[in-house]
């Protein structure tokens, strides 16, 4: 099978996204379910992708296959070992991509994946779930499914506050200012997360629910 540039980009995308659903792949790369299904079968047959089935989700999910490391490059390949397939992990990964698609529909011009934007500032690890590039201010995104304790989430916000000091953000990311978007499950959780913002924060902080962004929540399962 001859690999096209789209194939390579798709395999890298699946690798960095941890997994993608069939519909997400259609939205990102095809526009036709028939064409997507045909190409996905070929990529799975060549072991560039593997199909993950679960009784808790209504369509096929795709992860990087055993041959993907030959395509994705030396920076991405080490990330492919020991990938989790637990329901909570799958739900979070799918929710990140749904948020990415929603922001793209609202004008985002690019996306950077979690593994590409990990940084350490002092004692704080900055690990957003993604970074949406826009024509103005970049948007760090955090997907909250309600599992993180308030104090631990507040520590995340202190880390982002550290980025606003001096030229820290510019030195680490190449831009001086940013917005932080947290997407969460419901209005009660949304109010709780808004209340956690430290007084010292010097960045735009927005908390929205999946419903407010027009995202259908991925069902919780165990």
Secondary structure, DSSP 4 states (H G I P E B T S, - for coil): -PPPHHHHHHHHHHHHHS-EEHHHHIIIIIS-HHHHHHHHHHHHHTTSEEEE--TTSSS-EEEE-TTTHHHH-HHHHGGGTT----HHHHHHHHHHHHHHHHHHHTT--EEEEGGGS-EEETTEEE--SEEEE-SSS-EEEEE--S-S-HHHHHHHHHHHHHHTSTTHHHHHHS-S--EEEEEES-HHHHHHHHTT--TT--SEEEEEETTTTTPPPPPP--
